[in-house]
Amino acid sequence: MADLSFYVSPLSEEIREEGRAEGRAAGRAAGRAEGRAENILIVLGARRIDVAHATREKITTCRDPELLRGWLLRSAVVATAEEIFGEDAPSEQ
């Protein structure tokens, strides 16, 4: 019979807990990204700014919460949805 003691050892539990913590952190980051993408679309919609399919796709597939944060700030002041990506957009203060 195989020795299964490693699977119940403190070291194996520590490794599993590290994996769980990494998974939770990744899940929180993904949730923040999804929420910010949704908020960008809400702001643009509330401002009655049309969002092209390609722009919507770029927003909803982005997984960088900080980049999305910048886009969200810009979405409050731009004239077109595409301007949230441009360098000419108002600065994030």
All heavy atoms as an XYZ file, in Angstrom:
712
protein
N       0.848     -1.190      0.000
C       0.000      0.000      0.000
C       0.886      1.244      0.000
O       1.907      1.301      0.645
C      -0.910     -0.035      1.230
C      -1.855      1.091      1.272
S      -3.185      0.689      2.436
C      -4.199      2.041      2.144
N       0.463      2.283     -0.720
C       1.237      3.509     -0.868
C       1.165      4.342      0.406
O       0.163      4.331      1.124
C       0.704      4.312     -2.030
N       2.257      5.075      0.662
C       2.309      5.967      1.822
C       1.597      7.272      1.475
O       2.051      8.042      0.641
C       3.767      6.236      2.190
C       3.910      7.190      3.370
O       2.901      7.444      4.067
O       5.028      7.672      3.584
N       0.472      7.542      2.096
C      -0.332      8.732      1.846
C      -0.165      9.799      2.922
O      -0.893     10.782      2.933
C      -1.801      8.342      1.727
C      -2.139      7.320      0.632
C      -3.615      6.975      0.673
C      -1.739      7.826     -0.725
N       0.810      9.637      3.786
C       0.972     10.565      4.903
C       1.238     12.001      4.453
O       0.857     12.941      5.141
C       2.087     10.083      5.835
O       3.329     10.040      5.146
N       1.881     12.185      3.296
C       2.143     13.545      2.822
C       0.846     14.327      2.646
O       0.777     15.514      2.926
C       2.896     13.538      1.481
C       3.016     14.905      0.886
C       3.934     15.826      1.381
C       2.176     15.324     -0.135
C       4.033     17.101      0.859
C       2.266     16.610     -0.669
C       3.201     17.490     -0.169
N      -0.201     13.670      2.181
C      -1.453     14.345      1.871
C      -2.179     14.872      3.099
O      -3.063     15.703      2.983
C      -2.364     13.425      1.051
C      -1.743     13.096     -0.275
C      -1.127     11.871     -0.498
C      -1.729     14.034     -1.303
C      -0.532     11.584     -1.716
C      -1.132     13.759     -2.514
C      -0.528     12.531     -2.711
O       0.062     12.263     -3.910
N      -1.802     14.425      4.272
C      -2.424     14.920      5.510
C      -1.413     15.656      6.374
O      -1.710     16.019      7.498
C      -3.076     13.765      6.312
C      -4.246     13.191      5.541
C      -2.066     12.698      6.678
N      -0.222     15.910      5.834
C       0.825     16.564      6.608
C       0.600     18.075      6.661
O      -0.103     18.647      5.824
C       2.197     16.285      5.981
O       2.315     16.978      4.753
N       1.212     18.741      7.648
C       1.113     20.207      7.728
C       1.641     20.893      6.459
O       1.085     21.895      6.023
C       1.970     20.561      8.942
C       1.958     19.328      9.787
C       1.903     18.180      8.812
N       2.696     20.347      5.850
C       3.238     20.939      4.639
C       2.226     20.889      3.495
O       2.012     21.876      2.806
C       4.525     20.226      4.209
C       5.143     20.716      2.897
C       5.488     22.195      2.973
C       6.361     19.878      2.541
N       1.573     19.765      3.324
C       0.597     19.664      2.236
C      -0.593     20.590      2.494
O      -1.125     21.194      1.560
C       0.127     18.223      2.035
O      -0.627     17.781      3.138
N      -0.985     20.728      3.745
C      -2.091     21.647      4.061
C      -1.685     23.087      3.800
O      -2.468     23.885      3.302
C      -2.540     21.474      5.515
C      -3.746     22.319      5.879
C      -4.947     22.122      4.949
O      -5.218     20.993      4.511
O      -5.611     23.141      4.642
N      -0.426     23.429      4.095
C       0.079     24.773      3.828
C       0.070     25.053      2.313
O      -0.335     26.132      1.875
C       1.501     24.921      4.365
C       2.085     26.300      4.190
C       3.485     26.406      4.774
O       3.820     25.675      5.722
O       4.252     27.232      4.240
N       0.485     24.092      1.533
C       0.490     24.240      0.070
C      -0.935     24.423     -0.441
O      -1.197     25.286     -1.279
C       1.169     23.025     -0.586
C       2.666     23.029     -0.260
C       0.940     23.023     -2.100
C       3.384     21.736     -0.620
N      -1.857     23.631      0.063
C      -3.258     23.765     -0.359
C      -3.819     25.123      0.033
O      -4.535     25.759     -0.738
C      -4.110     22.643      0.239
C      -3.980     21.317     -0.502
C      -5.048     20.317     -0.068
N      -4.928     19.895      1.307
C      -4.149     18.905      1.740
N      -3.399     18.233      0.897
N      -4.113     18.583      3.016
N      -3.497     25.603      1.237
C      -4.005     26.908      1.682
C      -3.440     28.039      0.830
O      -4.157     28.991      0.516
C      -3.691     27.144      3.160
C      -4.283     28.422      3.717
C      -5.781     28.592      3.450
O      -6.541     27.613      3.555
O      -6.189     29.726      3.113
N      -2.175     27.936      0.435
C      -1.598     28.939     -0.454
C      -2.363     28.967     -1.775
O      -2.653     30.040     -2.309
C      -0.122     28.651     -0.707
C       0.783     28.985      0.449
C       2.234     28.603      0.187
O       2.606     28.375     -0.988
O       3.003     28.536      1.157
N      -2.679     27.807     -2.290
C      -3.451     27.722     -3.530
C      -4.834     28.326     -3.376
O      -5.316     29.040     -4.260
N      -5.478     28.053     -2.243
C      -6.801     28.635     -1.990
C      -6.720     30.157     -1.915
O      -7.563     30.864     -2.477
C      -7.378     28.091     -0.687
C      -7.848     26.665     -0.752
C      -8.503     26.261      0.585
N      -8.448     24.834      0.742
C      -7.656     24.162      1.574
N      -6.844     24.816      2.396
N      -7.672     22.858      1.627
N      -5.702     30.671     -1.218
C      -5.538     32.127     -1.080
C      -5.302     32.763     -2.441
O      -5.880     33.822     -2.749
C      -4.382     32.438     -0.127
N      -4.473     32.129     -3.267
C      -4.233     32.663     -4.611
C      -5.517     32.649     -5.431
O      -5.800     33.585     -6.175
C      -3.147     31.855     -5.315
C      -1.761     32.080     -4.752
C      -0.717     31.166     -5.353
O      -1.008     30.477     -6.360
O       0.400     31.131     -4.818
N      -6.288     31.599     -5.291
C      -7.559     31.506     -6.013
C      -8.539     32.578     -5.574
O      -9.224     33.185     -6.409
N      -8.606     32.837     -4.270
C      -9.499     33.889     -3.767
C      -9.066     35.259     -4.274
O      -9.891     36.067     -4.688
C      -9.549     33.869     -2.239
C     -10.359     32.728     -1.653
C     -10.563     32.871     -0.150
N      -9.326     32.807      0.601
C      -8.779     31.695      1.092
N      -9.372     30.526      0.904
N      -7.654     31.736      1.775
N      -7.753     35.520     -4.258
C      -7.244     36.808     -4.739
C      -7.553     36.987     -6.224
O      -7.971     38.068     -6.647
C      -5.738     36.913     -4.485
N      -7.354     35.937     -6.997
C      -7.650     36.015     -8.436
C      -9.142     36.242     -8.654
O      -9.540     37.017     -9.534
C      -7.196     34.742     -9.143
N      -9.966     35.602     -7.862
C     -11.414     35.786     -7.976
C     -11.844     37.202     -7.638
O     -12.696     37.780     -8.311
N     -11.230     37.775     -6.604
C     -11.556     39.164     -6.238
C     -11.132     40.124     -7.343
O     -11.864     41.045     -7.695
C     -10.898     39.545     -4.914
C     -11.596     38.967     -3.695
C     -11.092     39.576     -2.398
N      -9.697     39.286     -2.147
C      -9.231     38.200     -1.535
N     -10.080     37.277     -1.110
N      -7.942     38.031     -1.338
N      -9.938     39.913     -7.918
C      -9.469     40.785     -8.997
C     -10.390     40.675    -10.212
O     -10.727     41.691    -10.824
C      -8.034     40.425     -9.385
N     -10.801     39.465    -10.532
C     -11.708     39.284    -11.671
C     -13.049     39.959    -11.399
O     -13.630     40.586    -12.287
C     -11.912     37.794    -11.955
N     -13.526     39.859    -10.171
C     -14.782     40.510     -9.800
C     -14.688     42.023     -9.885
O     -15.614     42.688    -10.358
N     -13.550     42.580     -9.443
C     -13.349     44.033     -9.546
C     -13.329     44.457    -11.005
O     -13.945     45.463    -11.382
C     -12.037     44.454     -8.870
C     -12.129     44.651     -7.385
C     -10.910     45.359     -6.826
N      -9.652     44.688     -7.108
C      -9.162     43.670     -6.419
N      -9.821     43.188     -5.395
N      -8.006     43.135     -6.744
N     -12.636     43.689    -11.837
C     -12.560     44.025    -13.264
C     -13.947     43.974    -13.900
O     -14.337     44.898    -14.625
C     -11.603     43.075    -13.983
N     -14.703     42.936    -13.626
C     -16.048     42.828    -14.190
C     -16.945     43.968    -13.716
O     -17.697     44.539    -14.499
C     -16.669     41.486    -13.821
C     -16.064     40.316    -14.547
C     -16.613     38.978    -14.081
O     -17.684     38.948    -13.434
O     -15.966     37.967    -14.370
N     -16.848     44.307    -12.438
C     -17.657     45.391    -11.898
C     -17.304     46.733    -12.515
O     -18.191     47.532    -12.849
N     -16.022     46.977    -12.687
C     -15.610     48.249    -13.289
C     -16.026     48.320    -14.753
O     -16.445     49.381    -15.224
C     -14.110     48.457    -13.126
C     -13.766     48.811    -11.696
C     -12.333     49.130    -11.487
N     -12.139     49.499    -10.083
C     -10.976     49.448     -9.472
N      -9.903     49.080    -10.118
N     -10.883     49.790     -8.205
N     -15.908     47.207    -15.474
C     -16.336     47.196    -16.875
C     -17.828     47.501    -16.958
O     -18.265     48.309    -17.786
C     -16.021     45.843    -17.509
N     -18.602     46.887    -16.085
C     -20.051     47.142    -16.069
C     -20.330     48.602    -15.736
O     -21.187     49.234    -16.354
C     -20.726     46.229    -15.050
C     -22.226     46.399    -15.009
C     -22.902     45.468    -14.013
O     -22.288     44.486    -13.563
O     -24.059     45.750    -13.674
N     -19.595     49.157    -14.785
C     -19.796     50.556    -14.402
C     -19.473     51.516    -15.548
O     -20.156     52.526    -15.723
C     -18.965     50.899    -13.167
C     -19.496     50.235    -11.924
O     -20.646     49.835    -11.858
N     -18.637     50.088    -10.928
N     -18.434     51.204    -16.312
C     -18.098     52.039    -17.469
C     -19.280     52.080    -18.431
O     -19.689     53.152    -18.890
C     -16.838     51.503    -18.178
C     -15.607     51.691    -17.294
C     -16.651     52.179    -19.542
C     -14.395     50.913    -17.764
N     -19.835     50.908    -18.718
C     -20.962     50.843    -19.652
C     -22.199     51.538    -19.084
O     -22.946     52.178    -19.824
C     -21.252     49.386    -20.011
C     -20.114     48.664    -20.750
C     -20.427     47.190    -20.915
C     -19.819     49.335    -22.080
N     -22.392     51.463    -17.786
C     -23.519     52.150    -17.146
C     -23.354     53.668    -17.289
O     -24.296     54.374    -17.641
C     -23.652     51.741    -15.667
C     -24.167     50.303    -15.567
C     -24.563     52.703    -14.908
C     -24.106     49.723    -14.162
N     -22.145     54.164    -16.999
C     -21.898     55.611    -17.093
C     -22.092     56.093    -18.526
O     -22.778     57.097    -18.769
C     -20.485     55.976    -16.577
C     -20.133     57.416    -16.915
C     -20.390     55.743    -15.073
N     -21.513     55.367    -19.477
C     -21.668     55.769    -20.877
C     -23.138     55.719    -21.292
O     -23.619     56.616    -21.984
C     -20.808     54.885    -21.783
C     -19.295     55.037    -21.618
C     -18.556     53.969    -22.417
C     -18.832     56.431    -22.007
N     -23.853     54.704    -20.850
C     -25.278     54.603    -21.164
C     -26.081     55.729    -20.550
O     -26.969     56.302    -21.199
N     -25.777     56.058    -19.309
C     -26.490     57.142    -18.633
C     -26.235     58.483    -19.316
O     -27.110     59.356    -19.331
C     -26.070     57.220    -17.167
N     -25.058     58.603    -19.904
C     -24.718     59.833    -20.624
C     -25.176     59.783    -22.074
O     -24.913     60.691    -22.841
C     -23.206     60.069    -20.545
C     -22.732     60.282    -19.100
C     -21.265     60.660    -19.023
N     -21.062     61.887    -19.764
C     -20.032     62.078    -20.602
N     -19.134     61.143    -20.790
N     -19.913     63.224    -21.253
N     -25.891     58.704    -22.425
C     -26.415     58.495    -23.775
C     -25.333     58.520    -24.845
O     -25.503     59.053    -25.940
C     -27.508     59.504    -24.099
C     -28.682     59.448    -23.136
C     -29.906     60.107    -23.704
N     -31.009     60.307    -22.798
C     -31.654     59.387    -22.089
N     -31.285     58.150    -22.125
N     -32.685     59.702    -21.314
N     -24.198     57.909    -24.506
C     -23.090     57.781    -25.446
C     -23.146     56.377    -26.053
O     -23.156     55.383    -25.319
C     -21.736     58.027    -24.753
C     -21.663     59.483    -24.274
C     -20.579     57.672    -25.668
C     -20.420     59.820    -23.488
N     -23.212     56.319    -27.375
C     -23.246     55.039    -28.068
C     -21.926     54.304    -27.880
O     -20.852     54.920    -27.917
C     -23.497     55.230    -29.560
C     -24.916     55.693    -29.854
O     -25.830     55.318    -29.092
O     -25.099     56.432    -30.840
N     -22.027     52.986    -27.689
C     -20.845     52.147    -27.524
C     -20.850     51.099    -28.636
O     -21.725     50.241    -28.676
C     -20.832     51.463    -26.138
C     -19.582     50.614    -25.976
C     -20.930     52.495    -25.015
N     -19.864     51.207    -29.529
C     -19.743     50.244    -30.622
C     -19.418     48.860    -30.061
O     -18.861     48.737    -28.962
C     -18.636     50.691    -31.579
N     -19.766     47.844    -30.823
C     -19.524     46.463    -30.379
C     -18.052     46.233    -30.029
O     -17.736     45.638    -29.000
C     -19.983     45.473    -31.453
C     -19.697     44.054    -31.091
N     -20.445     43.369    -30.142
C     -18.736     43.206    -31.504
C     -19.947     42.161    -30.006
N     -18.916     42.024    -30.829
N     -17.130     46.711    -30.881
C     -15.701     46.514    -30.638
C     -15.258     47.198    -29.343
O     -14.447     46.655    -28.587
C     -14.888     47.026    -31.819
N     -15.801     48.372    -29.077
C     -15.469     49.099    -27.843
C     -16.010     48.366    -26.633
O     -15.318     48.185    -25.628
C     -16.030     50.535    -27.908
O     -15.461     51.189    -29.042
C     -15.710     51.316    -26.646
N     -17.251     47.910    -26.721
C     -17.863     47.144    -25.635
C     -17.037     45.884    -25.359
O     -16.761     45.541    -24.211
C     -19.301     46.775    -26.000
C     -20.041     45.992    -24.934
C     -21.475     45.708    -25.363
N     -22.217     46.946    -25.621
C     -22.836     47.658    -24.686
N     -22.831     47.258    -23.437
N     -23.481     48.761    -25.012
N     -16.614     45.218    -26.415
C     -15.807     43.999    -26.290
C     -14.476     44.295    -25.592
O     -14.040     43.552    -24.711
C     -15.565     43.419    -27.687
C     -14.876     42.101    -27.692
C     -15.790     40.937    -27.380
O     -17.024     41.100    -27.416
O     -15.263     39.861    -27.085
N     -13.829     45.387    -25.979
C     -12.549     45.763    -25.368
C     -12.724     46.040    -23.874
O     -11.893     45.642    -23.057
C     -11.965     46.984    -26.080
C     -10.593     47.377    -25.595
C     -10.000     48.466    -26.456
C      -8.614     48.847    -25.978
N      -7.975     49.841    -26.866
N     -13.809     46.695    -23.525
C     -14.079     47.019    -22.122
C     -14.365     45.747    -21.333
O     -13.793     45.523    -20.263
C     -15.267     48.001    -22.004
C     -14.886     49.366    -22.590
C     -15.723     48.144    -20.551
C     -16.058     50.310    -22.798
N     -15.239     44.903    -21.843
C     -15.682     43.737    -21.067
C     -14.658     42.614    -21.012
O     -14.735     41.769    -20.129
C     -17.016     43.186    -21.603
O     -16.855     42.815    -22.970
C     -18.137     44.207    -21.445
N     -13.676     42.609    -21.912
C     -12.660     41.557    -21.868
C     -11.395     41.981    -21.134
O     -10.533     41.148    -20.867
C     -12.285     41.070    -23.282
O     -11.792     42.174    -24.045
C     -13.478     40.429    -23.975
N     -11.287     43.244    -20.786
C     -10.127     43.727    -20.035
C     -10.169     43.142    -18.629
O     -11.207     43.150    -17.970
C     -10.119     45.254    -19.980
S      -8.694     45.911    -19.079
N      -9.045     42.659    -18.140
C      -8.962     42.069    -16.804
C      -8.048     42.857    -15.867
O      -7.722     42.405    -14.783
C      -8.482     40.613    -16.897
C      -9.460     39.712    -17.604
C     -10.715     39.545    -16.764
N     -11.788     38.935    -17.522
C     -12.948     39.514    -17.777
N     -13.189     40.725    -17.345
N     -13.888     38.895    -18.439
N      -7.640     44.052    -16.288
C      -6.755     44.886    -15.480
C      -7.596     45.910    -14.713
O      -8.049     46.901    -15.285
C      -5.756     45.595    -16.390
C      -4.766     46.474    -15.628
O      -5.021     46.814    -14.450
O      -3.741     46.833    -16.221
N      -7.813     45.686    -13.406
C      -8.679     46.596    -12.639
C      -8.208     48.047    -12.647
O      -9.027     48.955    -12.669
C      -8.655     46.028    -11.217
C      -8.216     44.615    -11.364
C      -7.328     44.578    -12.585
N      -6.904     48.283    -12.666
C      -6.409     49.658    -12.642
C      -6.617     50.355    -13.985
O      -6.952     51.536    -14.032
C      -4.945     49.706    -12.212
C      -4.765     49.391    -10.741
C      -5.665     50.237     -9.835
O      -5.660     51.482     -9.959
O      -6.376     49.659     -9.006
N      -6.434     49.645    -15.074
C      -6.708     50.211    -16.386
C      -8.200     50.533    -16.503
O      -8.585     51.609    -16.956
C      -6.290     49.230    -17.482
C      -6.507     49.687    -18.929
C      -5.773     50.988    -19.214
C      -6.054     48.583    -19.877
N      -9.031     49.611    -16.042
C     -10.474     49.839    -16.060
C     -10.860     51.023    -15.176
O     -11.773     51.775    -15.501
C     -11.218     48.577    -15.618
C     -11.224     47.457    -16.662
C     -11.549     46.128    -16.013
C     -12.206     47.770    -17.771
N     -10.157     51.204    -14.077
C     -10.420     52.349    -13.195
C     -10.197     53.654    -13.949
O     -11.003     54.585    -13.874
C      -9.529     52.291    -11.962
C      -9.740     53.430    -10.996
C      -8.765     53.325     -9.808
N      -9.002     54.387     -8.864
C      -8.520     55.617     -8.997
N      -7.775     55.943    -10.030
N      -8.782     56.530     -8.089
N      -9.100     53.710    -14.691
C      -8.819     54.905    -15.496
C      -9.891     55.129    -16.547
O     -10.349     56.257    -16.756
N     -10.291     54.047    -17.205
C     -11.354     54.164    -18.205
C     -12.653     54.627    -17.568
O     -13.391     55.414    -18.145
C     -11.570     52.843    -18.924
C     -10.423     52.399    -19.790
C      -9.314     53.121    -20.152
C     -10.293     51.119    -20.414
N      -8.504     52.358    -20.942
C      -9.078     51.133    -21.135
C     -11.071     49.975    -20.422
C      -8.642     50.026    -21.863
C     -10.635     48.879    -21.156
C      -9.434     48.917    -21.868
N     -12.941     54.137    -16.363
C     -14.165     54.539    -15.667
C     -14.143     56.036    -15.376
O     -15.133     56.739    -15.603
C     -14.338     53.735    -14.377
C     -15.529     54.095    -13.508
C     -16.845     53.958    -14.275
C     -15.547     53.223    -12.256
N     -13.020     56.529    -14.884
C     -12.915     57.970    -14.612
C     -13.113     58.776    -15.888
O     -13.827     59.781    -15.890
C     -11.551     58.287    -13.989
C     -11.329     57.742    -12.582
C      -9.880     57.943    -12.163
C     -12.274     58.402    -11.602
N     -12.510     58.324    -16.968
C     -12.646     59.032    -18.240
C     -14.069     58.964    -18.785
O     -14.526     59.895    -19.455
C     -11.685     58.451    -19.272
C     -10.245     58.735    -18.976
C      -9.365     58.084    -20.001
N      -7.970     58.233    -19.646
C      -7.030     57.428    -20.067
N      -7.317     56.405    -20.852
N      -5.795     57.626    -19.704
N     -14.763     57.863    -18.509
C     -16.112     57.692    -19.061
C     -17.068     58.781    -18.587
O     -18.078     59.040    -19.232
C     -16.671     56.305    -18.723
O     -16.989     56.195    -17.348
N     -16.738     59.437    -17.498
C     -17.599     60.497    -16.968
C     -17.463     61.808    -17.738
O     -18.334     62.674    -17.616
C     -17.278     60.738    -15.494
N     -16.402     61.938    -18.540
C     -16.157     63.234    -19.171
C     -15.946     63.194    -20.679
O     -15.910     64.244    -21.316
C     -14.948     63.944    -18.513
C     -15.243     64.283    -17.062
C     -13.690     63.109    -18.637
N     -15.798     62.024    -21.277
C     -15.519     61.952    -22.716
C     -16.766     62.226    -23.547
O     -17.895     62.100    -23.063
C     -14.931     60.575    -23.107
C     -13.571     60.372    -22.471
C     -15.884     59.449    -22.762
N     -16.535     62.585    -24.808
C     -17.650     62.840    -25.725
C     -18.055     61.584    -26.489
O     -19.202     61.442    -26.899
C     -17.279     63.945    -26.701
N     -17.099     60.663    -26.691
C     -17.387     59.396    -27.364
C     -16.796     58.264    -26.540
O     -15.819     58.464    -25.805
C     -16.783     59.336    -28.783
O     -15.353     59.279    -28.687
C     -17.218     60.520    -29.638
N     -17.357     57.088    -26.678
C     -16.883     55.940    -25.905
C     -15.426     55.610    -26.217
O     -14.657     55.244    -25.322
C     -17.772     54.732    -26.178
N     -15.024     55.761    -27.465
C     -13.666     55.416    -27.859
C     -12.623     56.311    -27.195
O     -11.465     55.912    -27.059
C     -13.538     55.470    -29.383
C     -14.322     54.390    -30.108
C     -15.835     54.599    -30.102
O     -16.308     55.751    -29.924
O     -16.558     53.596    -30.242
N     -13.024     57.499    -26.777
C     -12.088     58.425    -26.135
C     -11.585     57.918    -24.786
O     -10.558     58.395    -24.312
C     -12.730     59.798    -25.944
C     -12.903     60.576    -27.217
C     -13.556     61.924    -26.971
O     -13.355     62.524    -25.894
O     -14.294     62.368    -27.862
N     -12.269     56.970    -24.176
C     -11.770     56.480    -22.879
C     -10.424     55.784    -23.033
O      -9.665     55.703    -22.087
C     -12.764     55.550    -22.151
C     -12.959     54.234    -22.891
C     -14.061     56.244    -21.862
C     -13.749     53.196    -22.114
N     -10.091     55.318    -24.240
C      -8.820     54.617    -24.477
C      -7.697     55.540    -24.892
O      -6.544     55.175    -24.801
C      -8.997     53.570    -25.591
C     -10.158     52.654    -25.391
C     -11.117     52.546    -26.382
C     -10.309     51.910    -24.246
C     -12.212     51.702    -26.233
C     -11.394     51.067    -24.082
C     -12.346     50.959    -25.074
N      -8.022     56.737    -25.385
C      -7.031     57.598    -26.008
C      -6.192     58.403    -25.052
O      -6.567     58.658    -23.917
N      -5.040     58.797    -25.543
C      -4.143     59.644    -24.764
C      -4.669     61.063    -24.640
O      -4.247     61.810    -23.767
C      -2.763     59.663    -25.408
C      -2.094     58.326    -25.407
C      -0.753     58.359    -26.148
O      -0.386     59.421    -26.664
O      -0.118     57.309    -26.220
N      -5.605     61.427    -25.519
C      -6.146     62.779    -25.486
C      -7.270     62.923    -24.464
O      -7.813     64.004    -24.285
C      -6.703     63.174    -26.872
C      -5.597     63.217    -27.894
O      -4.438     63.513    -27.507
O      -5.873     62.965    -29.075
N      -7.613     61.819    -23.801
C      -8.690     61.875    -22.811
C      -8.244     62.697    -21.621
O      -7.050     62.800    -21.335
C      -9.068     60.468    -22.355
N      -9.184     63.297    -20.905
C      -8.835     64.089    -19.722
C      -8.031     63.256    -18.721
O      -8.222     62.055    -18.608
C     -10.195     64.452    -19.119
C     -11.147     64.345    -20.260
C     -10.603     63.261    -21.153
N      -7.123     63.910    -18.027
C      -6.280     63.177    -17.068
C      -7.095     62.710    -15.879
O      -8.114     63.272    -15.537
C      -5.140     64.084    -16.590
O      -5.671     65.173    -15.866
N      -6.586     61.654    -15.261
C      -7.246     61.072    -14.078
C      -6.686     61.758    -12.849
O      -5.569     61.518    -12.455
C      -6.972     59.580    -14.023
C      -7.365     58.862    -15.257
C      -6.683     57.500    -15.353
O      -6.297     56.958    -14.314
O      -6.540     57.011    -16.460
N      -7.445     62.620    -12.267
C      -6.952     63.362    -11.112
C      -7.468     62.797     -9.830
O      -8.387     62.159     -9.695
C      -7.356     64.810    -11.227
C      -6.704     65.433    -12.438
C      -7.126     66.879    -12.611
O      -7.772     67.479    -11.757
N      -6.769     67.464    -13.721
